[in-house]
């Protein structure tokens, strides 16, 4: 399953957006209002829970300075990645595309597609808080 948000323009430099997203505690600001729990576990991992959903632990898998950050599920039960591609438009404007990629059986994919799409949309919309 692959879900990609529309391109989002942020009125900050590419480096500023990258710095914001590499500090995992900042993801709390991007979360939907339905967040029930958010906790930074260490510099590379955080846990979050949306109301009515199980807890999910995300960890930093890879990062390419100023252009990409890849977070992934810490659990092998639900293997997925959340990628932020950060593209410089000019010195004070950056474009961010968030994408979700996961391997799920057809039943699971059908159940989670809408909630994940909504979640990704909220993260993208909240990038204005950078």
Residue pairs with C-beta under 8 A, 6 or more apart in sequence:
1 100
1 101
1 102
1 103
1 104
1 109
1 112
1 113
1 116
2 99
2 100
2 101
3 99
3 100
3 113
3 116
3 117
3 120
4 97
4 98
4 99
4 100
5 97
5 98
5 99
5 120
5 121
5 123
5 124
6 97
6 124
7 95
7 96
7 97
8 95
8 96
8 97
8 98
8 124
8 125
8 127
9 89
9 93
9 94
9 95
10 17
10 93
10 94
10 95
10 96
10 127
10 128
10 130
11 92
11 93
12 20
12 92
12 93
12 94
12 130
13 88
13 91
13 92
13 94
14 66
14 67
14 86
14 87
14 88
14 94
15 66
16 94
16 130
17 86
17 94
17 96
17 127
17 130
18 65
18 66
18 67
18 69
18 86
20 26
20 130
21 27
21 69
21 84
21 86
21 130
22 60
22 63
22 69
24 40
24 43
24 44
24 45
24 46
24 60
25 40
25 46
26 130
27 38
27 46
27 48
27 58
28 35
28 38
28 48
29 126
29 129
30 122
30 123
30 126
30 127
30 129
31 38
31 48
31 50
31 122
31 123
31 126
32 50
32 118
32 119
32 122
34 50
34 51
34 52
35 48
35 49
35 50
35 51
36 49
36 50
36 51
37 47
37 48
37 49
37 55
38 46
38 47
38 48
38 49
39 46
39 47
39 48
40 46
41 47
41 57
44 59
44 60
45 57
45 58
45 59
45 60
45 74
46 57
46 58
47 55
47 56
47 57
47 58
48 55
48 56
48 58
49 55
49 56
50 115
50 119
53 115
56 73
56 75
56 78
57 73
57 74
57 75
58 71
58 72
58 73
58 74
58 82
59 71
59 72
59 73
59 74
60 69
60 70
60 71
61 70
61 71
61 72
61 81
62 68
62 69
62 70
63 69
63 70
66 86
66 88
67 85
67 86
67 87
68 83
68 84
68 85
68 86
69 83
69 84
69 86
70 81
70 82
70 83
70 84
71 81
71 82
71 83
72 79
72 80
72 81
72 82
73 79
73 80
73 81
73 102
78 102
78 104
79 102
79 103
80 100
80 101
80 102
80 103
81 100
81 101
81 102
82 98
82 99
82 100
82 120
83 98
83 99
83 100
83 101
84 96
84 97
84 98
85 96
85 97
85 98
85 99
86 94
86 95
86 96
87 94
87 95
87 96
87 97
88 94
88 95
89 95
96 124
96 127
98 120
98 123
98 124
100 116
100 120
104 112
